Amino acid sequence: MKLGDKLYHYLVMRGVGTYDVIGIDGDDVLVKSKACNNQDHACIVRLNRLEGYKTRWKFVCMVQSCGADVYYDSNDEEVDTNYMWHNDSPYFERKGDCKKFKWEEVISKRNKEIEEIKEKIAKLKETQQKKVAQIAELKLLIEGVEV
């Protein structure tokens, strides 16, 4: 890793964000976000290589955040700017790896949703069978047959 290299990170609702390496501090790198709206005062993030990976990096801390000093969520609660946008997934040296990571995450989530739906269907089928059996029993009682 050298100054000027690029790292990529998936940003929610924005897609793949690009980060320029602007500093190296021992095992850490400092990267400047190209995705921030305020490029005169863009976010700078400290990263460290993710253990066991040669081309993945993890969030360590924010060095500088862009825009307002205070952010609020939809409930008007103050949000810690150290955790804005930049800490929710690994950083990658190749853009394609970043996309693949996100796609695999989406596929995993969809598979879990499918399993939950299958469980609901199985429960509904079981309920349906019980209702059909109850109806059959009631019909027999109407006809005067003891069950």
C-alpha positions in Angstrom: 0.0 0.0 0.0 1.3 3.4 -1.0 0.2 7.0 -1.1 -2.3 7.6 -3.8 -3.6 4.0 -3.9 -7.4 3.5 -3.8 -9.5 1.5 -1.5 -13.2 0.8 -1.9 -16.0 0.5 0.6 -19.7 -0.1 0.1 -21.8 2.8 1.3 -25.4 2.2 2.1 -27.7 3.9 -0.4 -24.7 5.2 -2.4 -23.0 2.1 -3.7 -19.3 1.6 -3.9 -17.3 4.5 -2.5 -13.7 5.3 -3.4 -11.1 6.3 -0.8 -7.6 7.7 -1.6 -4.7 6.7 0.6 -3.3 10.0 2.0 -1.2 8.7 4.8 0.6 5.7 6.2 1.1 5.3 10.0 2.8 2.0 10.8 0.3 -0.7 10.1 -2.5 1.8 9.6 -3.5 3.8 6.5 -5.4 7.1 6.4 -7.9 7.4 3.6 -9.9 10.3 2.3 -13.5 9.6 1.1 -14.3 10.7 -2.4 -18.0 10.1 -1.6 -18.4 12.9 0.9 -20.3 15.9 -0.4 -17.9 18.4 1.2 -14.6 17.6 -0.6 -12.9 20.6 1.0 -13.4 18.9 4.4 -14.0 15.3 3.4 -14.1 12.4 5.9 -10.7 10.9 6.7 -10.7 7.4 8.1 -8.0 5.3 9.8 -7.9 1.7 8.6 -5.9 -1.4 9.6 -5.5 -4.6 7.5 -8.2 -7.1 8.4 -6.6 -10.1 10.0 -6.2 -13.1 7.7 -6.6 -11.0 4.5 -4.1 -9.4 2.2 -6.5 -7.0 0.4 -9.2 -6.2 3.0 -9.0 -3.4 5.5 -11.1 -2.6 8.6 -12.3 0.6 10.2 -10.3 1.8 13.2 -11.6 5.4 13.7 -12.6 8.6 12.1 -9.9 11.2 11.9 -12.1 13.9 10.4 -15.7 14.0 9.5 -17.2 16.1 6.8 -20.1 18.6 7.0 -21.8 19.2 10.3 -20.2 18.4 13.6 -23.5 16.9 14.8 -25.8 14.5 12.9 -29.3 13.5 13.8 -31.2 10.3 12.9 -34.8 10.1 11.9 -35.9 10.1 15.6 -34.0 13.4 16.2 -31.4 11.5 18.3 -27.8 12.7 18.0 -25.6 10.3 16.1 -22.0 9.7 16.9 -20.0 11.0 13.9 -17.3 8.4 14.5 -19.7 5.9 13.1 -21.1 7.7 10.1 -21.1 5.7 6.9 -17.6 4.4 7.2 -17.5 1.6 9.7 -20.2 -0.9 8.6 -18.2 -3.2 6.3 -14.6 -3.9 5.2 -12.6 -1.9 2.7 -11.1 -3.5 -0.4 -8.2 -2.9 -2.6 -10.2 -4.0 -5.7 -13.6 -2.5 -6.6 -14.8 -5.9 -7.8 -14.1 -7.5 -4.4 -16.1 -4.8 -2.8 -19.1 -5.4 -5.1 -18.8 -9.2 -4.7 -18.8 -8.9 -0.9 -22.0 -6.8 -0.9 -23.7 -9.1 -3.4 -22.8 -12.2 -1.3 -24.2 -10.3 1.7 -27.5 -9.6 -0.2 -27.7 -13.3 -1.4 -27.2 -14.5 2.2 -29.9 -12.2 3.4 -32.3 -13.3 0.7 -31.6 -17.0 1.4 -32.5 -16.4 5.1 -35.7 -14.6 4.0 -36.6 -17.6 1.8 -36.0 -20.0 4.7 -38.3 -17.9 6.9 -40.9 -17.9 4.2 -40.6 -21.7 3.8 -41.1 -22.1 7.6 -44.2 -19.8 7.5 -45.6 -21.9 4.6 -45.0 -25.1 6.5 -46.8 -23.7 9.5 -49.7 -22.5 7.3 -50.0 -25.9 5.7 -50.1 -27.5 9.1 -52.8 -25.1 10.2 -54.7 -25.8 6.9 -54.6 -29.5 7.6 -55.9 -29.0 11.1 -58.8 -26.9 9.8 -59.6 -29.4 7.1 -59.7 -32.2 9.8 -61.9 -30.0 12.0 -64.3 -29.4 9.2 -64.5 -33.1 8.4 -65.1 -33.9 12.1 -67.9 -31.3 12.2 -69.5 -32.7 9.1 -69.6 -36.1 10.7 -71.1 -34.7 13.8 -73.8 -32.9 11.7 -74.6 -36.2 10.1 -75.0 -37.8 13.5 -71.9 -40.0 13.2 -70.0 -40.2 16.5 -66.3 -39.4 16.2 
